[in-house]
């Protein structure tokens, strides 16, 4: 049975919207991870007078955490929606 309005057979339309909101949050997670890394790095550079080294380290940690989250969400989405 194919549900009317659903992109995937046997899946109610509201499930598609829930999945879309979950995927939309990936950008927010990526931006927040980088922003938090920037904030922590700036704070630590000011506190320990190490500018710009701790900022660079923490931004790289934020980028890594953000992309890790992105890849995990993509992997989860691919597992949930077979071709």
C-alpha positions in Angstrom: 0.0 0.0 0.0 1.3 3.4 -0.9 0.3 6.3 1.4 -1.0 9.3 -0.4 1.6 12.2 -0.2 4.4 10.0 1.1 7.6 9.7 -0.9 8.2 6.2 0.5 5.7 3.3 0.2 4.0 2.2 3.4 5.1 5.3 5.3 2.7 8.0 6.6 3.3 11.5 5.3 4.0 13.0 8.8 7.0 10.7 9.1 8.5 12.4 6.0 8.2 15.8 7.7 9.7 14.5 10.9 12.7 13.2 8.9 13.1 16.5 7.1 13.2 18.4 10.4 15.8 16.0 11.7 18.0 16.6 8.6 17.4 20.3 8.8 19.0 20.4 12.2 22.3 19.2 10.8 23.2 22.7 9.7 22.4 24.1 13.1 24.5 21.4 14.8 27.5 22.1 12.4 27.3 25.9 13.1 26.9 25.5 16.8 29.8 23.1 17.0 32.1 25.6 15.2 30.7 28.5 17.2 31.3 26.8 20.5 34.8 25.9 19.4 35.5 29.5 18.5 34.1 30.8 21.8 36.1 28.3 23.9 39.3 29.0 21.9 38.9 32.7 22.2 38.2 32.5 26.0 41.2 30.2 26.5 43.5 32.4 24.4 42.6 35.4 26.5 42.9 33.5 29.8 46.3 31.9 29.0 47.7 34.5 26.6 48.3 32.0 23.8 46.7 33.8 20.9 45.9 32.4 18.3 46.9 28.8 19.0 44.1 27.6 21.3 41.6 29.3 19.1 42.8 27.3 16.1 42.8 24.1 18.1 39.3 24.6 19.4 37.9 25.6 16.0 39.3 22.5 14.5 37.8 20.5 17.3 34.4 22.2 16.6 34.7 21.5 12.9 35.6 17.8 13.5 32.6 17.5 15.9 30.3 19.1 13.5 31.3 17.0 10.5 31.2 13.8 12.7 27.6 14.7 13.6 26.9 15.3 9.9 28.2 12.0 8.8 26.4 10.1 11.6 23.1 11.8 10.6 23.7 10.9 6.9 24.5 7.3 7.7 21.4 7.1 9.9 19.2 8.7 7.1 20.6 6.2 4.6 19.8 3.3 6.8 16.3 4.5 7.5 15.5 5.2 3.8 16.5 2.3 1.6 16.6 3.0 -2.2 
